[in-house]
Amino acid sequence: MCLGCWEDSGRPWLLTETVTRWAPVFSNADPFGPLHIVVEDWNLDDENIKYCRDKTHDLLEKALCSELLDMSEGERWATAILAEDPNFDPELARAAQPSVVARPREGGE
């Protein structure tokens, strides 16, 4: 998943002990399994997390979903991002140029 949705959400970030404990579980969840829309597509809203929790029979995946539901938006994003890139630095990302650059319209306008 790209970071565009994170940027569009205002780049929420909150690193906590809970995040560091659950990011590896998030990373190891089957991206083609019942948690696909959460762990692969980063649909981190309550509705999608609850849907996935109800679909999985794996107790660790259910626990992950329950933990995500208890997290703030910033913690959820930090968990997803660190699951993909454990060395991610939000301060460097904030300092970087936006991923979407405005381009002039054709015809020079």
Secondary structure, 3 states (H helix, E strand, C coil): CCCHHHHHCCCCCCCCHHHHHHHHHHHHCCCCCCCHHHHCCCCCCHHHHHHHHHHCCCHHHHHHHHHHHHCCHHHHHHHHHHHHCCCCCHHHHHHCCCCCCCCCCCCCC
